[in-house]
Amino acid sequence: IMCTSKNQETDRVWGMRQGARGYITKPVDAAELQAKIDALN
């Protein structure tokens, strides 16, 4: 899961193309991050 302050569509697409299985932008919501982590399992 990539966690970054970059939130433009091009940034998200780049991250996913680099192999990230998730992309979340700062500030991070703890519940959202946990849900993304849980979804990986």
mmCIF entry with sequence, helices, sheets and N, C-alpha, C, O atoms, coordinates in Angstrom:
data_MODEL
# 
_entry.id   MODEL 
# 
_entity.id                         1 
_entity.type                       polymer 
_entity.pdbx_number_of_molecules   1 
# 
_entity_poly.entity_id                      1 
_entity_poly.type                           'polypeptide(L)' 
_entity_poly.nstd_linkage                   no 
_entity_poly.nstd_monomer                   no 
_entity_poly.pdbx_seq_one_letter_code       IMCTSKNQETDRVWGMRQGARGYITKPVDAAELQAKIDALN 
_entity_poly.pdbx_seq_one_letter_code_can   IMCTSKNQETDRVWGMRQGARGYITKPVDAAELQAKIDALN 
_entity_poly.pdbx_strand_id                 A 
# 
loop_
_entity_poly_seq.entity_id 
_entity_poly_seq.num 
_entity_poly_seq.mon_id 
_entity_poly_seq.hetero 
1 1  ILE n 
1 2  MET n 
1 3  CYS n 
1 4  THR n 
1 5  SER n 
1 6  LYS n 
1 7  ASN n 
1 8  GLN n 
1 9  GLU n 
1 10 THR n 
1 11 ASP n 
1 12 ARG n 
1 13 VAL n 
1 14 TRP n 
1 15 GLY n 
1 16 MET n 
1 17 ARG n 
1 18 GLN n 
1 19 GLY n 
1 20 ALA n 
1 21 ARG n 
1 22 GLY n 
1 23 TYR n 
1 24 ILE n 
1 25 THR n 
1 26 LYS n 
1 27 PRO n 
1 28 VAL n 
1 29 ASP n 
1 30 ALA n 
1 31 ALA n 
1 32 GLU n 
1 33 LEU n 
1 34 GLN n 
1 35 ALA n 
1 36 LYS n 
1 37 ILE n 
1 38 ASP n 
1 39 ALA n 
1 40 LEU n 
1 41 ASN n 
# 
_struct_asym.id          A 
_struct_asym.entity_id   1 
# 
loop_
_struct_conf.conf_type_id 
_struct_conf.id 
_struct_conf.pdbx_PDB_helix_id 
_struct_conf.beg_label_comp_id 
_struct_conf.beg_label_asym_id 
_struct_conf.beg_label_seq_id 
_struct_conf.pdbx_beg_PDB_ins_code 
_struct_conf.end_label_comp_id 
_struct_conf.end_label_asym_id 
_struct_conf.end_label_seq_id 
_struct_conf.pdbx_end_PDB_ins_code 
_struct_conf.beg_auth_comp_id 
_struct_conf.beg_auth_asym_id 
_struct_conf.beg_auth_seq_id 
_struct_conf.end_auth_comp_id 
_struct_conf.end_auth_asym_id 
_struct_conf.end_auth_seq_id 
_struct_conf.pdbx_PDB_helix_class 
_struct_conf.details 
_struct_conf.pdbx_PDB_helix_length 
HELX_P HELX_P1 AA1 GLU A 9  ? ARG A 17 ? GLU A 9  ARG A 17 1 ? 9  
HELX_P HELX_P2 AA2 ALA A 30 ? LEU A 40 ? ALA A 30 LEU A 40 1 ? 11 
# 
_struct_conf_type.id          HELX_P 
_struct_conf_type.criteria    ? 
_struct_conf_type.reference   ? 
# 
_struct_sheet.id               AA1 
_struct_sheet.type             ? 
_struct_sheet.number_strands   2 
_struct_sheet.details          ? 
# 
_struct_sheet_order.sheet_id     AA1 
_struct_sheet_order.range_id_1   1 
_struct_sheet_order.range_id_2   2 
_struct_sheet_order.offset       ? 
_struct_sheet_order.sense        parallel 
# 
loop_
_struct_sheet_range.sheet_id 
_struct_sheet_range.id 
_struct_sheet_range.beg_label_comp_id 
_struct_sheet_range.beg_label_asym_id 
_struct_sheet_range.beg_label_seq_id 
_struct_sheet_range.pdbx_beg_PDB_ins_code 
_struct_sheet_range.end_label_comp_id 
_struct_sheet_range.end_label_asym_id 
_struct_sheet_range.end_label_seq_id 
_struct_sheet_range.pdbx_end_PDB_ins_code 
_struct_sheet_range.beg_auth_comp_id 
_struct_sheet_range.beg_auth_asym_id 
_struct_sheet_range.beg_auth_seq_id 
_struct_sheet_range.end_auth_comp_id 
_struct_sheet_range.end_auth_asym_id 
_struct_sheet_range.end_auth_seq_id 
AA1 1 MET A 2  ? THR A 4  ? MET A 2  THR A 4  
AA1 2 TYR A 23 ? THR A 25 ? TYR A 23 THR A 25 
# 
loop_
_atom_site.group_PDB 
_atom_site.id 
_atom_site.type_symbol 
_atom_site.label_atom_id 
_atom_site.label_alt_id 
_atom_site.label_comp_id 
_atom_site.label_asym_id 
_atom_site.label_entity_id 
_atom_site.label_seq_id 
_atom_site.pdbx_PDB_ins_code 
_atom_site.Cartn_x 
_atom_site.Cartn_y 
_atom_site.Cartn_z 
_atom_site.occupancy 
_atom_site.B_iso_or_equiv 
_atom_site.pdbx_formal_charge 
_atom_site.auth_seq_id 
_atom_site.auth_comp_id 
_atom_site.auth_asym_id 
_atom_site.auth_atom_id 
_atom_site.pdbx_PDB_model_num 
ATOM 1   N N  . ILE A 1 1  ? 0.864  -1.170  0.000   1.00 0.00 ? 1  ILE A N  1 
ATOM 2   C CA . ILE A 1 1  ? 0.000  0.000   0.000   1.00 0.00 ? 1  ILE A CA 1 
ATOM 3   C C  . ILE A 1 1  ? 0.900  1.219   0.000   1.00 0.00 ? 1  ILE A C  1 
ATOM 4   O O  . ILE A 1 1  ? 1.780  1.356   0.849   1.00 0.00 ? 1  ILE A O  1 
ATOM 5   N N  . MET A 1 2  ? 0.674  2.094   -0.952  1.00 0.00 ? 2  MET A N  1 
ATOM 6   C CA . MET A 1 2  ? 1.453  3.316   -1.049  1.00 0.00 ? 2  MET A CA 1 
ATOM 7   C C  . MET A 1 2  ? 0.726  4.414   -0.273  1.00 0.00 ? 2  MET A C  1 
ATOM 8   O O  . MET A 1 2  ? -0.463 4.651   -0.486  1.00 0.00 ? 2  MET A O  1 
ATOM 9   N N  . CYS A 1 3  ? 1.438  5.069   0.614   1.00 0.00 ? 3  CYS A N  1 
ATOM 10  C CA . CYS A 1 3  ? 0.883  6.159   1.412   1.00 0.00 ? 3  CYS A CA 1 
ATOM 11  C C  . CYS A 1 3  ? 1.684  7.414   1.097   1.00 0.00 ? 3  CYS A C  1 
ATOM 12  O O  . CYS A 1 3  ? 2.887  7.469   1.354   1.00 0.00 ? 3  CYS A O  1 
ATOM 13  N N  . THR A 1 4  ? 1.020  8.419   0.544   1.00 0.00 ? 4  THR A N  1 
ATOM 14  C CA . THR A 1 4  ? 1.721  9.598   0.052   1.00 0.00 ? 4  THR A CA 1 
ATOM 15  C C  . THR A 1 4  ? 0.838  10.833  0.133   1.00 0.00 ? 4  THR A C  1 
ATOM 16  O O  . THR A 1 4  ? -0.376 10.733  0.309   1.00 0.00 ? 4  THR A O  1 
ATOM 17  N N  . SER A 1 5  ? 1.453  11.980  0.006   1.00 0.00 ? 5  SER A N  1 
ATOM 18  C CA . SER A 1 5  ? 0.685  13.226  -0.038  1.00 0.00 ? 5  SER A CA 1 
ATOM 19  C C  . SER A 1 5  ? 0.269  13.569  -1.466  1.00 0.00 ? 5  SER A C  1 
ATOM 20  O O  . SER A 1 5  ? -0.523 14.488  -1.677  1.00 0.00 ? 5  SER A O  1 
ATOM 21  N N  . LYS A 1 6  ? 0.795  12.843  -2.438  1.00 0.00 ? 6  LYS A N  1 
ATOM 22  C CA . LYS A 1 6  ? 0.461  13.104  -3.846  1.00 0.00 ? 6  LYS A CA 1 
ATOM 23  C C  . LYS A 1 6  ? -0.904 12.505  -4.145  1.00 0.00 ? 6  LYS A C  1 
ATOM 24  O O  . LYS A 1 6  ? -1.105 11.298  -4.012  1.00 0.00 ? 6  LYS A O  1 
ATOM 25  N N  . ASN A 1 7  ? -1.842 13.359  -4.549  1.00 0.00 ? 7  ASN A N  1 
ATOM 26  C CA . ASN A 1 7  ? -3.207 12.872  -4.722  1.00 0.00 ? 7  ASN A CA 1 
ATOM 27  C C  . ASN A 1 7  ? -3.795 13.130  -6.104  1.00 0.00 ? 7  ASN A C  1 
ATOM 28  O O  . ASN A 1 7  ? -5.004 12.999  -6.295  1.00 0.00 ? 7  ASN A O  1 
ATOM 29  N N  . GLN A 1 8  ? -2.966 13.489  -7.053  1.00 0.00 ? 8  GLN A N  1 
ATOM 30  C CA . GLN A 1 8  ? -3.451 13.673  -8.418  1.00 0.00 ? 8  GLN A CA 1 
ATOM 31  C C  . GLN A 1 8  ? -3.690 12.307  -9.064  1.00 0.00 ? 8  GLN A C  1 
ATOM 32  O O  . GLN A 1 8  ? -3.064 11.315  -8.689  1.00 0.00 ? 8  GLN A O  1 
ATOM 33  N N  . GLU A 1 9  ? -4.593 12.269  -10.027 1.00 0.00 ? 9  GLU A N  1 
ATOM 34  C CA . GLU A 1 9  ? -4.887 11.011  -10.707 1.00 0.00 ? 9  GLU A CA 1 
ATOM 35  C C  . GLU A 1 9  ? -3.623 10.400  -11.317 1.00 0.00 ? 9  GLU A C  1 
ATOM 36  O O  . GLU A 1 9  ? -3.420 9.189   -11.240 1.00 0.00 ? 9  GLU A O  1 
ATOM 37  N N  . THR A 1 10 ? -2.785 11.227  -11.916 1.00 0.00 ? 10 THR A N  1 
ATOM 38  C CA . THR A 1 10 ? -1.562 10.704  -12.529 1.00 0.00 ? 10 THR A CA 1 
ATOM 39  C C  . THR A 1 10 ? -0.646 10.060  -11.490 1.00 0.00 ? 10 THR A C  1 
ATOM 40  O O  . THR A 1 10 ? 0.032  9.076   -11.784 1.00 0.00 ? 10 THR A O  1 
ATOM 41  N N  . ASP A 1 11 ? -0.625 10.611  -10.282 1.00 0.00 ? 11 ASP A N  1 
ATOM 42  C CA . ASP A 1 11 ? 0.181  10.031  -9.202  1.00 0.00 ? 11 ASP A CA 1 
ATOM 43  C C  . ASP A 1 11 ? -0.368 8.672   -8.789  1.00 0.00 ? 11 ASP A C  1 
ATOM 44  O O  . ASP A 1 11 ? 0.392  7.724   -8.588  1.00 0.00 ? 11 ASP A O  1 
ATOM 45  N N  . ARG A 1 12 ? -1.688 8.581   -8.663  1.00 0.00 ? 12 ARG A N  1 
ATOM 46  C CA . ARG A 1 12 ? -2.308 7.315   -8.266  1.00 0.00 ? 12 ARG A CA 1 
ATOM 47  C C  . ARG A 1 12 ? -2.083 6.239   -9.328  1.00 0.00 ? 12 ARG A C  1 
ATOM 48  O O  . ARG A 1 12 ? -1.767 5.094   -9.005  1.00 0.00 ? 12 ARG A O  1 
ATOM 49  N N  . VAL A 1 13 ? -2.247 6.613   -10.586 1.00 0.00 ? 13 VAL A N  1 
ATOM 50  C CA . VAL A 1 13 ? -2.031 5.660   -11.680 1.00 0.00 ? 13 VAL A CA 1 
ATOM 51  C C  . VAL A 1 13 ? -0.576 5.202   -11.687 1.00 0.00 ? 13 VAL A C  1 
ATOM 52  O O  . VAL A 1 13 ? -0.301 4.012   -11.845 1.00 0.00 ? 13 VAL A O  1 
ATOM 53  N N  . TRP A 1 14 ? 0.353  6.135   -11.517 1.00 0.00 ? 14 TRP A N  1 
ATOM 54  C CA . TRP A 1 14 ? 1.775  5.794   -11.480 1.00 0.00 ? 14 TRP A CA 1 
ATOM 55  C C  . TRP A 1 14 ? 2.041  4.796   -10.353 1.00 0.00 ? 14 TRP A C  1 
ATOM 56  O O  . TRP A 1 14 ? 2.726  3.794   -10.558 1.00 0.00 ? 14 TRP A O  1 
ATOM 57  N N  . GLY A 1 15 ? 1.504  5.066   -9.176  1.00 0.00 ? 15 GLY A N  1 
ATOM 58  C CA . GLY A 1 15 ? 1.721  4.180   -8.039  1.00 0.00 ? 15 GLY A CA 1 
ATOM 59  C C  . GLY A 1 15 ? 1.219  2.774   -8.297  1.00 0.00 ? 15 GLY A C  1 
ATOM 60  O O  . GLY A 1 15 ? 1.897  1.799   -7.973  1.00 0.00 ? 15 GLY A O  1 
ATOM 61  N N  . MET A 1 16 ? 0.044  2.665   -8.873  1.00 0.00 ? 16 MET A N  1 
ATOM 62  C CA . MET A 1 16 ? -0.516 1.350   -9.146  1.00 0.00 ? 16 MET A CA 1 
ATOM 63  C C  . MET A 1 16 ? 0.307  0.632   -10.216 1.00 0.00 ? 16 MET A C  1 
ATOM 64  O O  . MET A 1 16 ? 0.493  -0.583  -10.145 1.00 0.00 ? 16 MET A O  1 
ATOM 65  N N  . ARG A 1 17 ? 0.795  1.370   -11.193 1.00 0.00 ? 17 ARG A N  1 
ATOM 66  C CA . ARG A 1 17 ? 1.633  0.760   -12.236 1.00 0.00 ? 17 ARG A CA 1 
ATOM 67  C C  . ARG A 1 17 ? 2.990  0.320   -11.695 1.00 0.00 ? 17 ARG A C  1 
ATOM 68  O O  . ARG A 1 17 ? 3.644  -0.542  -12.281 1.00 0.00 ? 17 ARG A O  1 
ATOM 69  N N  . GLN A 1 18 ? 3.407  0.903   -10.591 1.00 0.00 ? 18 GLN A N  1 
ATOM 70  C CA . GLN A 1 18 ? 4.668  0.501   -9.967  1.00 0.00 ? 18 GLN A CA 1 
ATOM 71  C C  . GLN A 1 18 ? 4.507  -0.747  -9.115  1.00 0.00 ? 18 GLN A C  1 
ATOM 72  O O  . GLN A 1 18 ? 5.489  -1.276  -8.595  1.00 0.00 ? 18 GLN A O  1 
ATOM 73  N N  . GLY A 1 19 ? 3.281  -1.217  -8.971  1.00 0.00 ? 19 GLY A N  1 
ATOM 74  C CA . GLY A 1 19 ? 3.047  -2.458  -8.246  1.00 0.00 ? 19 GLY A CA 1 
ATOM 75  C C  . GLY A 1 19 ? 2.344  -2.304  -6.911  1.00 0.00 ? 19 GLY A C  1 
ATOM 76  O O  . GLY A 1 19 ? 2.138  -3.292  -6.206  1.00 0.00 ? 19 GLY A O  1 
ATOM 77  N N  . ALA A 1 20 ? 1.972  -1.087  -6.551  1.00 0.00 ? 20 ALA A N  1 
ATOM 78  C CA . ALA A 1 20 ? 1.248  -0.897  -5.296  1.00 0.00 ? 20 ALA A CA 1 
ATOM 79  C C  . ALA A 1 20 ? -0.098 -1.610  -5.385  1.00 0.00 ? 20 ALA A C  1 
ATOM 80  O O  . ALA A 1 20 ? -0.782 -1.536  -6.405  1.00 0.00 ? 20 ALA A O  1 
ATOM 81  N N  . ARG A 1 21 ? -0.465 -2.291  -4.327  1.00 0.00 ? 21 ARG A N  1 
ATOM 82  C CA . ARG A 1 21 ? -1.755 -2.981  -4.292  1.00 0.00 ? 21 ARG A CA 1 
ATOM 83  C C  . ARG A 1 21 ? -2.829 -2.093  -3.688  1.00 0.00 ? 21 ARG A C  1 
ATOM 84  O O  . ARG A 1 21 ? -3.998 -2.474  -3.624  1.00 0.00 ? 21 ARG A O  1 
ATOM 85  N N  . GLY A 1 22 ? -2.431 -0.920  -3.250  1.00 0.00 ? 22 GLY A N  1 
ATOM 86  C CA . GLY A 1 22 ? -3.352 0.061   -2.709  1.00 0.00 ? 22 GLY A CA 1 
ATOM 87  C C  . GLY A 1 22 ? -2.674 1.412   -2.697  1.00 0.00 ? 22 GLY A C  1 
ATOM 88  O O  . GLY A 1 22 ? -1.446 1.495   -2.723  1.00 0.00 ? 22 GLY A O  1 
ATOM 89  N N  . TYR A 1 23 ? -3.457 2.461   -2.659  1.00 0.00 ? 23 TYR A N  1 
ATOM 90  C CA . TYR A 1 23 ? -2.920 3.817   -2.683  1.00 0.00 ? 23 TYR A CA 1 
ATOM 91  C C  . TYR A 1 23 ? -3.786 4.657   -1.759  1.00 0.00 ? 23 TYR A C  1 
ATOM 92  O O  . TYR A 1 23 ? -5.006 4.706   -1.917  1.00 0.00 ? 23 TYR A O  1 
ATOM 93  N N  . ILE A 1 24 ? -3.165 5.309   -0.808  1.00 0.00 ? 24 ILE A N  1 
ATOM 94  C CA . ILE A 1 24 ? -3.905 6.136   0.139   1.00 0.00 ? 24 ILE A CA 1 
ATOM 95  C C  . ILE A 1 24 ? -3.139 7.440   0.315   1.00 0.00 ? 24 ILE A C  1 
ATOM 96  O O  . ILE A 1 24 ? -1.909 7.449   0.363   1.00 0.00 ? 24 ILE A O  1 
ATOM 97  N N  . THR A 1 25 ? -3.877 8.537   0.411   1.00 0.00 ? 25 THR A N  1 
ATOM 98  C CA . THR A 1 25 ? -3.222 9.837   0.529   1.00 0.00 ? 25 THR A CA 1 
ATOM 99  C C  . THR A 1 25 ? -3.314 10.371  1.951   1.00 0.00 ? 25 THR A C  1 
ATOM 100 O O  . THR A 1 25 ? -4.236 10.059  2.705   1.00 0.00 ? 25 THR A O  1 
ATOM 101 N N  . LYS A 1 26 ? -2.330 11.181  2.283   1.00 0.00 ? 26 LYS A N  1 
ATOM 102 C CA . LYS A 1 26 ? -2.275 11.828  3.596   1.00 0.00 ? 26 LYS A CA 1 
ATOM 103 C C  . LYS A 1 26 ? -3.223 13.009  3.600   1.00 0.00 ? 26 LYS A C  1 
ATOM 104 O O  . LYS A 1 26 ? -3.410 13.608  2.541   1.00 0.00 ? 26 LYS A O  1 
ATOM 105 N N  . PRO A 1 27 ? -3.821 13.380  4.682   1.00 0.00 ? 27 PRO A N  1 
ATOM 106 C CA . PRO A 1 27 ? -3.746 12.701  5.972   1.00 0.00 ? 27 PRO A CA 1 
ATOM 107 C C  . PRO A 1 27 ? -4.482 11.363  5.913   1.00 0.00 ? 27 PRO A C  1 
ATOM 108 O O  . PRO A 1 27 ? -5.531 11.239  5.281   1.00 0.00 ? 27 PRO A O  1 
ATOM 109 N N  . VAL A 1 28 ? -3.920 10.390  6.571   1.00 0.00 ? 28 VAL A N  1 
ATOM 110 C CA . VAL A 1 28 ? -4.435 9.025   6.531   1.00 0.00 ? 28 VAL A CA 1 
ATOM 111 C C  . VAL A 1 28 ? -5.528 8.844   7.574   1.00 0.00 ? 28 VAL A C  1 
ATOM 112 O O  . VAL A 1 28 ? -5.366 9.206   8.739   1.00 0.00 ? 28 VAL A O  1 
ATOM 113 N N  . ASP A 1 29 ? -6.634 8.280   7.134   1.00 0.00 ? 29 ASP A N  1 
ATOM 114 C CA . ASP A 1 29 ? -7.696 7.887   8.053   1.00 0.00 ? 29 ASP A CA 1 
ATOM 115 C C  . ASP A 1 29 ? -7.378 6.460   8.503   1.00 0.00 ? 29 ASP A C  1 
ATOM 116 O O  . ASP A 1 29 ? -7.300 5.552   7.676   1.00 0.00 ? 29 ASP A O  1 
ATOM 117 N N  . ALA A 1 30 ? -7.198 6.263   9.790   1.00 0.00 ? 30 ALA A N  1 
ATOM 118 C CA . ALA A 1 30 ? -6.770 4.966   10.319  1.00 0.00 ? 30 ALA A CA 1 
ATOM 119 C C  . ALA A 1 30 ? -7.724 3.837   9.931   1.00 0.00 ? 30 ALA A C  1 
ATOM 120 O O  . ALA A 1 30 ? -7.275 2.739   9.601   1.00 0.00 ? 30 ALA A O  1 
ATOM 121 N N  . ALA A 1 31 ? -9.015 4.089   9.965   1.00 0.00 ? 31 ALA A N  1 
ATOM 122 C CA . ALA A 1 31 ? -9.990 3.047   9.626   1.00 0.00 ? 31 ALA A CA 1 
ATOM 123 C C  . ALA A 1 31 ? -9.888 2.668   8.147   1.00 0.00 ? 31 ALA A C  1 
ATOM 124 O O  . ALA A 1 31 ? -9.987 1.493   7.796   1.00 0.00 ? 31 ALA A O  1 
ATOM 125 N N  . GLU A 1 32 ? -9.691 3.656   7.292   1.00 0.00 ? 32 GLU A N  1 
ATOM 126 C CA . GLU A 1 32 ? -9.547 3.379   5.861   1.00 0.00 ? 32 GLU A CA 1 
ATOM 127 C C  . GLU A 1 32 ? -8.277 2.575   5.595   1.00 0.00 ? 32 GLU A C  1 
ATOM 128 O O  . GLU A 1 32 ? -8.297 1.618   4.821   1.00 0.00 ? 32 GLU A O  1 
ATOM 129 N N  . LEU A 1 33 ? -7.178 2.959   6.232   1.00 0.00 ? 33 LEU A N  1 
ATOM 130 C CA . LEU A 1 33 ? -5.927 2.231   6.057   1.00 0.00 ? 33 LEU A CA 1 
ATOM 131 C C  . LEU A 1 33 ? -6.079 0.791   6.535   1.00 0.00 ? 33 LEU A C  1 
ATOM 132 O O  . LEU A 1 33 ? -5.626 -0.130  5.856   1.00 0.00 ? 33 LEU A O  1 
ATOM 133 N N  . GLN A 1 34 ? -6.702 0.581   7.682   1.00 0.00 ? 34 GLN A N  1 
ATOM 134 C CA . GLN A 1 34 ? -6.895 -0.776  8.194   1.00 0.00 ? 34 GLN A CA 1 
ATOM 135 C C  . GLN A 1 34 ? -7.757 -1.596  7.249   1.00 0.00 ? 34 GLN A C  1 
ATOM 136 O O  . GLN A 1 34 ? -7.484 -2.777  7.035   1.00 0.00 ? 34 GLN A O  1 
ATOM 137 N N  . ALA A 1 35 ? -8.792 -0.992  6.679   1.00 0.00 ? 35 ALA A N  1 
ATOM 138 C CA . ALA A 1 35 ? -9.654 -1.704  5.735   1.00 0.00 ? 35 ALA A CA 1 
ATOM 139 C C  . ALA A 1 35 ? -8.871 -2.124  4.494   1.00 0.00 ? 35 ALA A C  1 
ATOM 140 O O  . ALA A 1 35 ? -9.070 -3.224  3.979   1.00 0.00 ? 35 ALA A O  1 
ATOM 141 N N  . LYS A 1 36 ? -7.991 -1.265  4.015   1.00 0.00 ? 36 LYS A N  1 
ATOM 142 C CA . LYS A 1 36 ? -7.172 -1.607  2.853   1.00 0.00 ? 36 LYS A CA 1 
ATOM 143 C C  . LYS A 1 36 ? -6.197 -2.730  3.188   1.00 0.00 ? 36 LYS A C  1 
ATOM 144 O O  . LYS A 1 36 ? -5.973 -3.623  2.370   1.00 0.00 ? 36 LYS A O  1 
ATOM 145 N N  . ILE A 1 37 ? -5.622 -2.690  4.375   1.00 0.00 ? 37 ILE A N  1 
ATOM 146 C CA . ILE A 1 37 ? -4.717 -3.756  4.806   1.00 0.00 ? 37 ILE A CA 1 
ATOM 147 C C  . ILE A 1 37 ? -5.477 -5.072  4.913   1.00 0.00 ? 37 ILE A C  1 
ATOM 148 O O  . ILE A 1 37 ? -5.001 -6.106  4.444   1.00 0.00 ? 37 ILE A O  1 
ATOM 149 N N  . ASP A 1 38 ? -6.648 -5.037  5.524   1.00 0.00 ? 38 ASP A N  1 
ATOM 150 C CA . ASP A 1 38 ? -7.459 -6.249  5.673   1.00 0.00 ? 38 ASP A CA 1 
ATOM 151 C C  . ASP A 1 38 ? -7.847 -6.831  4.312   1.00 0.00 ? 38 ASP A C  1 
ATOM 152 O O  . ASP A 1 38 ? -7.913 -8.050  4.156   1.00 0.00 ? 38 ASP A O  1 
ATOM 153 N N  . ALA A 1 39 ? -8.101 -5.973  3.337   1.00 0.00 ? 39 ALA A N  1 
ATOM 154 C CA . ALA A 1 39 ? -8.513 -6.430  2.013   1.00 0.00 ? 39 ALA A CA 1 
ATOM 155 C C  . ALA A 1 39 ? -7.385 -7.154  1.277   1.00 0.00 ? 39 ALA A C  1 
ATOM 156 O O  . ALA A 1 39 ? -7.646 -7.904  0.337   1.00 0.00 ? 39 ALA A O  1 
ATOM 157 N N  . LEU A 1 40 ? -6.151 -6.940  1.690   1.00 0.00 ? 40 LEU A N  1 
ATOM 158 C CA . LEU A 1 40 ? -5.019 -7.609  1.048   1.00 0.00 ? 40 LEU A CA 1 
ATOM 159 C C  . LEU A 1 40 ? -4.918 -9.074  1.432   1.00 0.00 ? 40 LEU A C  1 
ATOM 160 O O  . LEU A 1 40 ? -4.308 -9.866  0.715   1.00 0.00 ? 40 LEU A O  1 
ATOM 161 N N  . ASN A 1 41 ? -5.504 -9.432  2.542   1.00 0.00 ? 41 ASN A N  1 
ATOM 162 C CA . ASN A 1 41 ? -5.393 -10.819 3.027   1.00 0.00 ? 41 ASN A CA 1 
ATOM 163 C C  . ASN A 1 41 ? -6.414 -11.725 2.414   1.00 0.00 ? 41 ASN A C  1 
ATOM 164 O O  . ASN A 1 41 ? -6.446 -12.916 2.722   1.00 0.00 ? 41 ASN A O  1 
# 
